Amino acid sequence: MIRRNYQRELDEILRNIEDGQAVPRLLLHSCCAPCSSYVLEYLSEYFHITDFFYNPNISPEKEYRHRVEEMKRLIQELPMKHPVDFVEGPYEPARYYDEVKGLEEEPEGGARCEVCFRMRLEEAAKIAAEGGFDYFTTTLTISPMKDPVLLNTIGEEMGERYGVKYLDSEFRKKNGYKRSIELSREYDLYRQDFCGCIFSKQEAERRREKEKEKEKQ
């Protein structure tokens, strides 16, 4: 099977937007400020963006609040062609734990992550439909650690379910991930070393311990 070129598809949509009159509205689900930096810089050329921060997987709450504040700061400081609004979704970690019950031992990138993606993208689709947005998408495809095919498949499914267009993407392409690192340094953004959930944090801690043991040998 030939893999779809999501960047090429996105380029075509953006070209059509440039040829149009009205600036479309995009609901952008964001996971954190570093991942959002390049995506906001890139897409704000074409859309009126509302940044939607819905990440009940993030733990503990102190970590969650830190990421919210960094997201707000980035939006205030990053120069963008069209203004960007910010909407914080509900912080409902109990819902996340209910959704992933029984999948706690899954490795990073496994079945637990797919459930988490579905939960967040479904909420984004709901909000986009309720708000009359032209499109919705997520910053998650900028990560080299996440599967863009899975994310875009879920996004398209949720778009069909709620009647709103999902903007397919692979934001790590065109040096997107590299640019996000540059912007993170430029704006001194807080860069965490784990995805957000307690399980990914524990996995990161185990990885650090292994690295320390190797250094001692």
PyRosetta script that sets phi, psi and omega in degrees:
from pyrosetta import init, pose_from_sequence

init()
pose = pose_from_sequence("MIRRNYQRELDEILRNIEDGQAVPRLLLHSCCAPCSSYVLEYLSEYFHITDFFYNPNISPEKEYRHRVEEMKRLIQELPMKHPVDFVEGPYEPARYYDEVKGLEEEPEGGARCEVCFRMRLEEAAKIAAEGGFDYFTTTLTISPMKDPVLLNTIGEEMGERYGVKYLDSEFRKKNGYKRSIELSREYDLYRQDFCGCIFSKQEAERRREKEKEKEKQ")
pose.set_psi(1, 133.3)
pose.set_omega(1, 178.8)
pose.set_phi(2, -79.2)
pose.set_psi(2, 127.7)
pose.set_omega(2, 180.0)
pose.set_phi(3, -74.0)
pose.set_psi(3, 134.2)
pose.set_omega(3, 178.9)
pose.set_phi(4, -64.2)
pose.set_psi(4, 144.4)
pose.set_omega(4, 175.7)
pose.set_phi(5, -96.8)
pose.set_psi(5, 92.7)
pose.set_omega(5, -175.3)
pose.set_phi(6, -65.3)
pose.set_psi(6, -33.2)
pose.set_omega(6, 179.7)
pose.set_phi(7, -66.9)
pose.set_psi(7, -40.2)
pose.set_omega(7, 178.7)
pose.set_phi(8, -63.7)
pose.set_psi(8, -41.0)
pose.set_omega(8, 178.5)
pose.set_phi(9, -64.0)
pose.set_psi(9, -41.3)
pose.set_omega(9, 178.4)
pose.set_phi(10, -65.7)
pose.set_psi(10, -42.3)
pose.set_omega(10, 178.4)
pose.set_phi(11, -56.4)
pose.set_psi(11, -41.1)
pose.set_omega(11, -179.5)
pose.set_phi(12, -65.0)
pose.set_psi(12, -41.7)
pose.set_omega(12, 178.0)
pose.set_phi(13, -63.6)
pose.set_psi(13, -42.3)
pose.set_omega(13, -178.8)
pose.set_phi(14, -67.0)
pose.set_psi(14, -35.8)
pose.set_omega(14, 176.1)
pose.set_phi(15, -63.5)
pose.set_psi(15, -41.3)
pose.set_omega(15, 178.8)
pose.set_phi(16, -65.6)
pose.set_psi(16, -35.4)
pose.set_omega(16, 178.0)
pose.set_phi(17, -65.9)
pose.set_psi(17, -41.3)
pose.set_omega(17, 179.2)
pose.set_phi(18, -60.7)
pose.set_psi(18, -32.7)
pose.set_omega(18, -178.7)
pose.set_phi(19, -79.8)
pose.set_psi(19, -14.5)
pose.set_omega(19, -177.5)
pose.set_phi(20, -85.5)
pose.set_psi(20, -177.9)
pose.set_omega(20, -177.7)
pose.set_phi(21, -99.6)
pose.set_psi(21, -59.8)
pose.set_omega(21, -176.1)
pose.set_phi(22, -78.4)
pose.set_psi(22, 145.2)
pose.set_omega(22, 176.6)
pose.set_phi(23, -84.6)
pose.set_psi(23, 119.7)
pose.set_omega(23, -178.2)
pose.set_phi(24, -70.9)
pose.set_psi(24, 159.5)
pose.set_omega(24, 179.3)
pose.set_phi(25, -101.3)
pose.set_psi(25, 133.6)
pose.set_omega(25, -177.5)
pose.set_phi(26, -124.7)
pose.set_psi(26, 128.5)
pose.set_omega(26, 169.9)
pose.set_phi(27, -94.1)
pose.set_psi(27, 116.4)
pose.set_omega(27, -176.6)
pose.set_phi(28, -106.6)
pose.set_psi(28, 109.0)
pose.set_omega(28, 173.1)
pose.set_phi(29, -71.8)
pose.set_psi(29, 124.9)
pose.set_omega(29, -179.4)
pose.set_phi(30, -117.2)
pose.set_psi(30, 142.7)
pose.set_omega(30, -179.0)
pose.set_phi(31, -98.1)
pose.set_psi(31, -29.1)
pose.set_omega(31, 179.1)
pose.set_phi(32, -170.4)
pose.set_psi(32, 166.8)
pose.set_omega(32, -178.2)
pose.set_phi(33, -65.3)
pose.set_psi(33, -45.8)
pose.set_omega(33, -179.4)
pose.set_phi(34, -57.9)
pose.set_psi(34, -45.1)
pose.set_omega(34, -180.0)
pose.set_phi(35, -68.7)
pose.set_psi(35, -30.1)
pose.set_omega(35, -178.1)
pose.set_phi(36, -79.0)
pose.set_psi(36, -21.4)
pose.set_omega(36, -170.3)
pose.set_phi(37, -56.9)
pose.set_psi(37, -55.9)
pose.set_omega(37, -179.4)
pose.set_phi(38, -66.0)
pose.set_psi(38, -40.2)
pose.set_omega(38, -177.0)
pose.set_phi(39, -62.4)
pose.set_psi(39, -42.3)
pose.set_omega(39, 177.2)
pose.set_phi(40, -65.2)
pose.set_psi(40, -44.9)
pose.set_omega(40, 178.9)
pose.set_phi(41, -59.1)
pose.set_psi(41, -42.7)
pose.set_omega(41, -176.2)
pose.set_phi(42, -71.4)
pose.set_psi(42, -54.4)
pose.set_omega(42, -171.3)
pose.set_phi(43, -81.4)
pose.set_psi(43, -19.7)
pose.set_omega(43, 180.0)
pose.set_phi(44, -68.3)
pose.set_psi(44, -11.4)
pose.set_omega(44, 174.2)
pose.set_phi(45, -70.3)
pose.set_psi(45, -21.9)
pose.set_omega(45, -171.0)
pose.set_phi(46, -120.3)
pose.set_psi(46, -21.1)
pose.set_omega(46, -172.2)
pose.set_phi(47, -128.8)
pose.set_psi(47, 155.2)
pose.set_omega(47, 159.5)
pose.set_phi(48, -85.6)
pose.set_psi(48, 113.2)
pose.set_omega(48, -172.5)
pose.set_phi(49, -102.5)
pose.set_psi(49, 137.5)
pose.set_omega(49, 164.7)
pose.set_phi(50, -112.4)
pose.set_psi(50, 116.8)
pose.set_omega(50, -179.8)
pose.set_phi(51, -82.2)
pose.set_psi(51, 121.4)
pose.set_omega(51, -176.1)
pose.set_phi(52, -110.9)
pose.set_psi(52, 111.0)
pose.set_omega(52, -177.7)
pose.set_phi(53, -98.9)
pose.set_psi(53, 98.5)
pose.set_omega(53, 178.2)
pose.set_phi(54, -129.7)
pose.set_psi(54, 101.7)
pose.set_omega(54, -174.6)
pose.set_phi(55, -146.0)
pose.set_psi(55, 68.5)
pose.set_omega(55, -179.5)
pose.set_phi(56, -68.0)
pose.set_psi(56, -7.6)
pose.set_omega(56, 176.5)
pose.set_phi(57, -72.9)
pose.set_psi(57, -21.9)
pose.set_omega(57, -174.4)
pose.set_phi(58, -69.2)
pose.set_psi(58, 134.0)
pose.set_omega(58, -178.4)
pose.set_phi(59, -147.5)
pose.set_psi(59, 145.9)
pose.set_omega(59, -4.2)
pose.set_phi(60, -76.4)
pose.set_psi(60, -177.0)
pose.set_omega(60, -177.3)
pose.set_phi(61, -62.7)
pose.set_psi(61, -31.9)
pose.set_omega(61, 177.6)
pose.set_phi(62, -59.8)
pose.set_psi(62, -41.6)
pose.set_omega(62, 177.2)
pose.set_phi(63, -63.4)
pose.set_psi(63, -44.0)
pose.set_omega(63, 179.5)
pose.set_phi(64, -58.8)
pose.set_psi(64, -49.5)
pose.set_omega(64, -178.2)
pose.set_phi(65, -62.8)
pose.set_psi(65, -37.0)
pose.set_omega(65, 178.3)
pose.set_phi(66, -61.2)
pose.set_psi(66, -43.8)
pose.set_omega(66, -178.6)
pose.set_phi(67, -68.9)
pose.set_psi(67, -35.5)
pose.set_omega(67, 176.3)
pose.set_phi(68, -61.2)
pose.set_psi(68, -47.6)
pose.set_omega(68, -177.6)
pose.set_phi(69, -65.5)
pose.set_psi(69, -36.7)
pose.set_omega(69, 176.5)
pose.set_phi(70, -65.3)
pose.set_psi(70, -37.2)
pose.set_omega(70, 178.4)
pose.set_phi(71, -63.5)
pose.set_psi(71, -45.1)
pose.set_omega(71, 179.2)
pose.set_phi(72, -62.6)
pose.set_psi(72, -42.1)
pose.set_omega(72, -178.9)
pose.set_phi(73, -64.6)
pose.set_psi(73, -42.6)
pose.set_omega(73, 179.6)
pose.set_phi(74, -59.9)
pose.set_psi(74, -44.7)
pose.set_omega(74, -178.8)
pose.set_phi(75, -61.9)
pose.set_psi(75, -36.1)
pose.set_omega(75, 179.3)
pose.set_phi(76, -71.4)
pose.set_psi(76, -34.4)
pose.set_omega(76, -171.0)
pose.set_phi(77, -97.8)
pose.set_psi(77, -24.2)
pose.set_omega(77, -175.2)
pose.set_phi(78, -80.2)
pose.set_psi(78, 122.4)
pose.set_omega(78, 177.7)
pose.set_phi(79, -67.2)
pose.set_psi(79, 129.0)
pose.set_omega(79, -179.6)
pose.set_phi(80, -140.0)
pose.set_psi(80, 148.3)
pose.set_omega(80, -176.3)
pose.set_phi(81, -63.6)
pose.set_psi(81, -47.7)
pose.set_omega(81, 178.2)
pose.set_phi(82, -111.0)
pose.set_psi(82, 143.1)
pose.set_omega(82, -179.3)
pose.set_phi(83, -59.3)
pose.set_psi(83, 148.2)
pose.set_omega(83, 179.3)
pose.set_phi(84, -118.0)
pose.set_psi(84, 128.8)
pose.set_omega(84, 175.8)
pose.set_phi(85, -94.1)
pose.set_psi(85, 161.6)
pose.set_omega(85, 179.4)
pose.set_phi(86, -126.9)
pose.set_psi(86, 131.8)
pose.set_omega(86, 175.6)
pose.set_phi(87, -130.2)
pose.set_psi(87, 124.6)
pose.set_omega(87, 176.4)
pose.set_phi(88, -95.4)
pose.set_psi(88, 123.1)
pose.set_omega(88, 175.9)
pose.set_phi(89, -75.2)
pose.set_psi(89, 174.2)
pose.set_omega(89, 179.7)
pose.set_phi(90, -67.7)
pose.set_psi(90, 142.0)
pose.set_omega(90, 174.7)
pose.set_phi(91, -93.1)
pose.set_psi(91, 106.3)
pose.set_omega(91, -173.0)
pose.set_phi(92, -132.6)
pose.set_psi(92, 70.6)
pose.set_omega(92, -178.5)
pose.set_phi(93, -60.7)
pose.set_psi(93, -30.5)
pose.set_omega(93, 179.6)
pose.set_phi(94, -60.8)
pose.set_psi(94, -37.6)
pose.set_omega(94, 177.7)
pose.set_phi(95, -64.2)
pose.set_psi(95, -42.5)
pose.set_omega(95, 179.2)
pose.set_phi(96, -59.7)
pose.set_psi(96, -47.7)
pose.set_omega(96, -178.0)
pose.set_phi(97, -64.6)
pose.set_psi(97, -33.9)
pose.set_omega(97, 175.4)
pose.set_phi(98, -65.0)
pose.set_psi(98, -41.7)
pose.set_omega(98, -177.7)
pose.set_phi(99, -65.1)
pose.set_psi(99, -37.2)
pose.set_omega(99, -174.3)
pose.set_phi(100, -100.7)
pose.set_psi(100, 11.5)
pose.set_omega(100, -179.9)
pose.set_phi(101, -56.6)
pose.set_psi(101, 130.9)
pose.set_omega(101, -178.1)
pose.set_phi(102, 91.9)
pose.set_psi(102, -8.8)
pose.set_omega(102, -178.4)
pose.set_phi(103, -113.7)
pose.set_psi(103, 14.9)
pose.set_omega(103, -174.3)
pose.set_phi(104, -60.5)
pose.set_psi(104, -31.7)
pose.set_omega(104, -177.3)
pose.set_phi(105, -90.4)
pose.set_psi(105, 1.3)
pose.set_omega(105, 178.3)
pose.set_phi(106, -63.9)
pose.set_psi(106, 144.4)
pose.set_omega(106, 177.4)
pose.set_phi(107, -71.9)
pose.set_psi(107, 160.2)
pose.set_omega(107, 176.1)
pose.set_phi(108, -57.8)
pose.set_psi(108, 130.8)
pose.set_omega(108, -178.6)
pose.set_phi(109, 91.9)
pose.set_psi(109, 0.7)
pose.set_omega(109, -178.1)
pose.set_phi(110, -93.3)
pose.set_psi(110, -151.3)
pose.set_omega(110, -174.0)
pose.set_phi(111, -62.7)
pose.set_psi(111, -33.6)
pose.set_omega(111, 179.4)
pose.set_phi(112, -63.5)
pose.set_psi(112, -40.8)
pose.set_omega(112, 179.7)
pose.set_phi(113, -65.5)
pose.set_psi(113, -37.7)
pose.set_omega(113, 178.7)
pose.set_phi(114, -62.3)
pose.set_psi(114, -41.6)
pose.set_omega(114, 177.0)
pose.set_phi(115, -61.2)
pose.set_psi(115, -41.8)
pose.set_omega(115, 179.8)
pose.set_phi(116, -64.3)
pose.set_psi(116, -43.6)
pose.set_omega(116, 177.8)
pose.set_phi(117, -59.5)
pose.set_psi(117, -44.7)
pose.set_omega(117, -178.6)
pose.set_phi(118, -61.9)
pose.set_psi(118, -42.9)
pose.set_omega(118, -179.2)
pose.set_phi(119, -61.6)
pose.set_psi(119, -46.1)
pose.set_omega(119, -176.7)
pose.set_phi(120, -73.2)
pose.set_psi(120, -40.4)
pose.set_omega(120, -179.9)
pose.set_phi(121, -71.6)
pose.set_psi(121, -32.3)
pose.set_omega(121, 175.9)
pose.set_phi(122, -65.9)
pose.set_psi(122, -41.6)
pose.set_omega(122, 178.1)
pose.set_phi(123, -63.4)
pose.set_psi(123, -40.1)
pose.set_omega(123, 177.9)
pose.set_phi(124, -63.5)
pose.set_psi(124, -41.8)
pose.set_omega(124, 178.9)
pose.set_phi(125, -63.1)
pose.set_psi(125, -41.6)
pose.set_omega(125, 178.2)
pose.set_phi(126, -59.9)
pose.set_psi(126, -49.3)
pose.set_omega(126, -177.9)
pose.set_phi(127, -64.6)
pose.set_psi(127, -40.6)
pose.set_omega(127, 179.2)
pose.set_phi(128, -62.9)
pose.set_psi(128, -42.4)
pose.set_omega(128, 179.4)
pose.set_phi(129, -66.8)
pose.set_psi(129, -45.2)
pose.set_omega(129, -179.7)
pose.set_phi(130, -63.4)
pose.set_psi(130, -34.3)
pose.set_omega(130, -177.5)
pose.set_phi(131, -88.7)
pose.set_psi(131, -0.3)
pose.set_omega(131, 179.4)
pose.set_phi(132, 68.3)
pose.set_psi(132, 32.1)
pose.set_omega(132, 179.3)
pose.set_phi(133, -73.5)
pose.set_psi(133, 152.8)
pose.set_omega(133, 177.7)
pose.set_phi(134, -77.3)
pose.set_psi(134, -33.9)
pose.set_omega(134, -178.4)
pose.set_phi(135, -146.2)
pose.set_psi(135, 162.3)
pose.set_omega(135, 165.0)
pose.set_phi(136, -140.8)
pose.set_psi(136, 155.3)
pose.set_omega(136, 176.6)
pose.set_phi(137, -159.8)
pose.set_psi(137, -174.5)
pose.set_omega(137, -178.1)
pose.set_phi(138, -136.5)
pose.set_psi(138, 151.3)
pose.set_omega(138, 176.3)
pose.set_phi(139, -78.2)
pose.set_psi(139, -8.9)
pose.set_omega(139, -172.0)
pose.set_phi(140, -60.0)
pose.set_psi(140, -25.1)
pose.set_omega(140, -177.7)
pose.set_phi(141, -75.1)
pose.set_psi(141, 0.8)
pose.set_omega(141, 176.2)
pose.set_phi(142, -79.5)
pose.set_psi(142, -20.0)
pose.set_omega(142, -175.3)
pose.set_phi(143, -78.1)
pose.set_psi(143, 130.1)
pose.set_omega(143, 175.7)
pose.set_phi(144, -66.6)
pose.set_psi(144, -14.0)
pose.set_omega(144, -176.7)
pose.set_phi(145, -91.8)
pose.set_psi(145, -5.2)
pose.set_omega(145, -176.1)
pose.set_phi(146, -115.4)
pose.set_psi(146, 149.2)
pose.set_omega(146, -174.4)
pose.set_phi(147, -86.8)
pose.set_psi(147, 109.0)
pose.set_omega(147, -178.2)
pose.set_phi(148, -65.7)
pose.set_psi(148, -30.6)
pose.set_omega(148, 178.9)
pose.set_phi(149, -64.4)
pose.set_psi(149, -46.1)
pose.set_omega(149, 178.1)
pose.set_phi(150, -62.1)
pose.set_psi(150, -47.3)
pose.set_omega(150, -178.2)
pose.set_phi(151, -62.4)
pose.set_psi(151, -45.2)
pose.set_omega(151, -179.3)
pose.set_phi(152, -69.1)
pose.set_psi(152, -34.5)
pose.set_omega(152, 176.7)
pose.set_phi(153, -63.6)
pose.set_psi(153, -44.6)
pose.set_omega(153, 177.6)
pose.set_phi(154, -64.5)
pose.set_psi(154, -44.2)
pose.set_omega(154, 179.9)
pose.set_phi(155, -59.3)
pose.set_psi(155, -44.5)
pose.set_omega(155, 178.7)
pose.set_phi(156, -63.4)
pose.set_psi(156, -40.2)
pose.set_omega(156, 178.8)
pose.set_phi(157, -61.5)
pose.set_psi(157, -45.2)
pose.set_omega(157, -179.2)
pose.set_phi(158, -69.6)
pose.set_psi(158, -34.7)
pose.set_omega(158, 177.3)
pose.set_phi(159, -62.4)
pose.set_psi(159, -42.6)
pose.set_omega(159, 178.1)
pose.set_phi(160, -66.1)
pose.set_psi(160, -39.1)
pose.set_omega(160, -178.2)
pose.set_phi(161, -64.3)
pose.set_psi(161, -38.7)
pose.set_omega(161, -174.5)
pose.set_phi(162, -106.3)
pose.set_psi(162, 0.9)
pose.set_omega(162, 174.1)
pose.set_phi(163, 73.3)
pose.set_psi(163, 40.6)
pose.set_omega(163, 177.1)
pose.set_phi(164, -139.2)
pose.set_psi(164, 143.5)
pose.set_omega(164, -176.5)
pose.set_phi(165, -71.8)
pose.set_psi(165, 132.9)
pose.set_omega(165, 173.8)
pose.set_phi(166, -96.4)
pose.set_psi(166, 132.0)
pose.set_omega(166, -179.3)
pose.set_phi(167, -91.2)
pose.set_psi(167, 101.9)
pose.set_omega(167, 178.6)
pose.set_phi(168, -62.9)
pose.set_psi(168, 147.6)
pose.set_omega(168, -176.3)
pose.set_phi(169, -157.6)
pose.set_psi(169, 163.3)
pose.set_omega(169, 165.7)
pose.set_phi(170, -147.8)
pose.set_psi(170, 76.7)
pose.set_omega(170, -168.9)
pose.set_phi(171, -64.3)
pose.set_psi(171, -16.6)
pose.set_omega(171, 177.6)
pose.set_phi(172, -72.1)
pose.set_psi(172, -15.8)
pose.set_omega(172, 176.2)
pose.set_phi(173, -69.1)
pose.set_psi(173, 169.0)
pose.set_omega(173, 179.8)
pose.set_phi(174, 55.7)
pose.set_psi(174, 36.1)
pose.set_omega(174, -179.5)
pose.set_phi(175, 62.1)
pose.set_psi(175, 26.4)
pose.set_omega(175, -178.8)
pose.set_phi(176, -62.4)
pose.set_psi(176, -43.6)
pose.set_omega(176, 180.0)
pose.set_phi(177, -66.0)
pose.set_psi(177, -42.7)
pose.set_omega(177, 178.1)
pose.set_phi(178, -60.1)
pose.set_psi(178, -42.5)
pose.set_omega(178, 180.0)
pose.set_phi(179, -65.5)
pose.set_psi(179, -34.8)
pose.set_omega(179, 179.0)
pose.set_phi(180, -64.6)
pose.set_psi(180, -35.2)
pose.set_omega(180, 177.6)
pose.set_phi(181, -68.5)
pose.set_psi(181, -41.0)
pose.set_omega(181, 177.8)
pose.set_phi(182, -61.7)
pose.set_psi(182, -45.2)
pose.set_omega(182, -179.6)
pose.set_phi(183, -67.0)
pose.set_psi(183, -35.3)
pose.set_omega(183, 178.2)
pose.set_phi(184, -62.3)
pose.set_psi(184, -39.6)
pose.set_omega(184, 177.6)
pose.set_phi(185, -70.2)
pose.set_psi(185, -43.1)
pose.set_omega(185, -177.7)
pose.set_phi(186, -61.1)
pose.set_psi(186, -39.0)
pose.set_omega(186, -177.7)
pose.set_phi(187, -102.4)
pose.set_psi(187, 9.6)
pose.set_omega(187, 177.0)
pose.set_phi(188, 51.7)
pose.set_psi(188, 49.4)
pose.set_omega(188, -178.2)
pose.set_phi(189, -79.5)
pose.set_psi(189, 146.1)
pose.set_omega(189, 175.4)
pose.set_phi(190, -69.2)
pose.set_psi(190, 119.5)
pose.set_omega(190, 179.6)
pose.set_phi(191, -112.9)
pose.set_psi(191, 110.4)
pose.set_omega(191, 179.7)
pose.set_phi(192, -78.3)
pose.set_psi(192, 160.2)
pose.set_omega(192, 179.7)
pose.set_phi(193, -107.0)
pose.set_psi(193, 17.3)
pose.set_omega(193, 174.3)
pose.set_phi(194, -145.7)
pose.set_psi(194, 157.2)
pose.set_omega(194, -173.0)
pose.set_phi(195, -58.7)
pose.set_psi(195, -44.5)
pose.set_omega(195, -179.4)
pose.set_phi(196, 156.1)
pose.set_psi(196, -38.9)
pose.set_omega(196, -176.6)
pose.set_phi(197, -79.7)
pose.set_psi(197, 163.0)
pose.set_omega(197, -178.5)
pose.set_phi(198, -62.9)
pose.set_psi(198, -30.0)
pose.set_omega(198, -178.3)
pose.set_phi(199, -71.2)
pose.set_psi(199, -40.7)
pose.set_omega(199, 177.7)
pose.set_phi(200, -69.6)
pose.set_psi(200, -32.2)
pose.set_omega(200, 177.2)
pose.set_phi(201, -65.5)
pose.set_psi(201, -43.8)
pose.set_omega(201, 178.4)
pose.set_phi(202, -63.2)
pose.set_psi(202, -39.0)
pose.set_omega(202, 178.8)
pose.set_phi(203, -65.2)
pose.set_psi(203, -40.1)
pose.set_omega(203, 178.3)
pose.set_phi(204, -65.4)
pose.set_psi(204, -38.7)
pose.set_omega(204, 179.3)
pose.set_phi(205, -66.3)
pose.set_psi(205, -40.2)
pose.set_omega(205, 176.8)
pose.set_phi(206, -64.2)
pose.set_psi(206, -38.2)
pose.set_omega(206, 179.0)
pose.set_phi(207, -64.2)
pose.set_psi(207, -42.2)
pose.set_omega(207, 178.6)
pose.set_phi(208, -63.9)
pose.set_psi(208, -39.0)
pose.set_omega(208, 179.5)
pose.set_phi(209, -64.0)
pose.set_psi(209, -40.4)
pose.set_omega(209, 178.1)
pose.set_phi(210, -63.6)
pose.set_psi(210, -40.1)
pose.set_omega(210, 179.4)
pose.set_phi(211, -65.1)
pose.set_psi(211, -37.9)
pose.set_omega(211, 178.3)
pose.set_phi(212, -65.2)
pose.set_psi(212, -40.9)
pose.set_omega(212, 179.6)
pose.set_phi(213, -64.3)
pose.set_psi(213, -38.2)
pose.set_omega(213, 178.5)
pose.set_phi(214, -64.1)
pose.set_psi(214, -39.5)
pose.set_omega(214, -179.2)
pose.set_phi(215, -65.2)
pose.set_psi(215, -31.8)
pose.set_omega(215, -179.2)
pose.set_phi(216, -73.8)
pose.set_psi(216, -26.3)
pose.set_omega(216, -175.6)
pose.set_phi(217, -73.6)
pose.dump_pdb("model.pdb")
